[in-house]
Amino acid sequence: MEQFEFNYPATRRAPKRAHVGVVGSGDLEVLLEPNDGETASVRIRTSVDGFKNTWKTVLDRFFSQYDGAVHIEINDAGATPGAVSLRLQQAVEASEA
């Protein structure tokens, strides 16, 4: 099991908390919480070792389009990069709905 954290600049506050997905075989959950600062932070707990660069690439792409000041917790059980991107987008939509 690996854990790591990434930080990104942010310009606006997210409206509310959101929780999407479930931790299970091949999936993940994303918990999004508004942050008062000017940064976004992401903490990842994953059952699959050795993919830190892949996580960074997925998150870099996501935060190149999303500028919310949030704290995101991701609990992963082997999700693909596509599933990670989908869950992140779902969390933002749930927060902004």
Stockholm file with secondary structure:
# STOCKHOLM 1.0

chainA/1-97         MEQFEFNYPATRRAPKRAHVGVVGSGDLEVLLEPNDGETASVRIRTSVDGFKNTWKTVLDRFFSQYDGAVHIEINDAGATPGAVSLRLQQAVEASEA
#=GR chainA/1-97 SS CEEEEEEEECCEECSSCEEEECCSTTCEEEEEEECSSSEEEEEEEESSCSCHHHHHHHHHHHHTTCCEEEEEEEEESSCCHHHHHHHHHHHHHHHHC
#=GC SS_cons        CEEEEEEEECCEECSSCEEEECCSTTCEEEEEEECSSSEEEEEEEESSCSCHHHHHHHHHHHHTTCCEEEEEEEEESSCCHHHHHHHHHHHHHHHHC
//
